[in-house]
């Protein structure tokens, strides 16, 4: 690539977006598994005594925060994967348009 030129491997960019979305799927699966395990016994895990109080104080805040983190991570990564795919489509449209214009072909919408 010479100075002043810009080049994009569109197929690689779009594949990258798909791969990013696979990471979001993995995060979603981990979230679902963890949610299933932590929700299996409800908030009564440990009973009403000292053990139950310890769970309420020491376990549930971390479990809830972990679930929220995984949910947010899935959403964030999925969004950015989609935006990466969209960027690939955008560069493909730019490539088609500039090629058409260079060849004297009317611009397609």
N, C-alpha and C positions, 0 to 999 in steps of 0.2 A: 504494500500500500504506500503510495507516494504521499508527500506532504500535502495536506489540504483535502485528502480523500478520506471517506468514511465507508467502512464495510461492515456488514452484519451477516453472520451465518444464521439465516432465518430459521432453518429447520432445527439447528442446535438450540436456538433461543426458545422455540416453542417446546421442544423436548425437555428443556430445562424447567419450563413452567409445569409440564406434566409431572416431572420428577418431584418438584417442590410440592405439588398437590398430593403426591403419594406420601410424602412426609406428614402432611396434614392428616391423611387417612390413618397413618400409624398413630399419631397423637390422639386422634379420635377413638381408635381402638383401645389404646391404653386408658383413656378417660372412661370409656364404657366398662372396661374390666374392673378398674378401680372403683368406679361408682357402684357396680354390682356387688363387689366384695364388701365395701364399706356400708352399703345400704342393706346388706343381707339380714342383719340382725337389728337394724333400726338404732335409734339413739339409746336404747335400754341396755346396750352392751356393758356388762360389768355389774348390772343390777342397780339397786338404790343405795348401797352402802359406800364404803370408802373406795372400793374399786370403781364403782360407777362414777363417783365424783372425780376420781383421778382421770378416767376416760374423758369426762366432760371438760376437765380443765386442761389436760395435756395431750389428748389424742385428737378429739374432734376439731379443734381450731386448725391444726396442721393438716388433717385429712380434708377439711373444707377448702383450705387455701390451695392444697395440691390439686384438688378437683377443679377449682376455678382457674388455676394456672394452666392446666392441660386443656381445658375448654377454650381459654383465651388463645393459647398457643395454636391449637387446631384452627381456630377462626383466622388468626393473623397469617399463618403460613398458607392456608387455603386462599385467602384474599390475594396475597402476593404471588402465589402460583398462577392464579387467574390473571393478574395484571401482567405477569411475564408472558403468558400466552397471548394476551391482548397486544402487548408490545410487539411480539413476533408478527401478528396479523397486520399491525400498523406498518411495520417496516416492509412487509410483503406488499401492501398497498402502495407504499411509496415507490418500491422497486418497479411494480407494474406500471404505475403512472409515469414515472420518469422514462422508463423504456418505451412506453407508448409515445410520449412526447418526443423523444429522440428519434423515433421512427416515423414521426408525422401522423401517428394514429390519433384520432380524437380521444379525448379523456373520457373514461367510463366512470360512472357514479355507482 
